[in-house]
């Protein structure tokens, strides 16, 4: 299944800089639509939801339940774009 998510570069820069507060940060790909962000690559502080263009504090998601929690967020059209899935 393919998935496409869109976000403007300006919005991504804004979200990433709001997390880092001037410090170096690391980004890890969690899924086709979500990135983990934080100053420690092994302990991210936020999840960046690309279709919604929002940051979610990482502490809200327990590691054991992270995949299920991320799936429950589902697709969004908050920014005018939708997640597109194709077989």
C-alpha positions, 0 to 999 in steps of 0.5 A: 500500500502506498501513502502520500502526505503533503505539508508546506516546507514553511510549515515543516520548518516552523514546526521543527524549529518550535521543537528544537528551540535553537538546539540541534535536533534529530528526525526519525521516520516513524511511518509514511505520515509521521516523524519523531523529533527531538534533541536525543535521537533515541528519545524523541520529544514530539511526533510530527503528524505531516498531514495535520501539520501538528506536533504531538508530545511523545510522552502521550504515547506509551512505547508499547502502544505507539503503533496502535495509537498512531494508527488511531490518529488516522488520515486528516484533511486539516491542511486541505490534503488527504492521505492517499492510499493505493494497493 
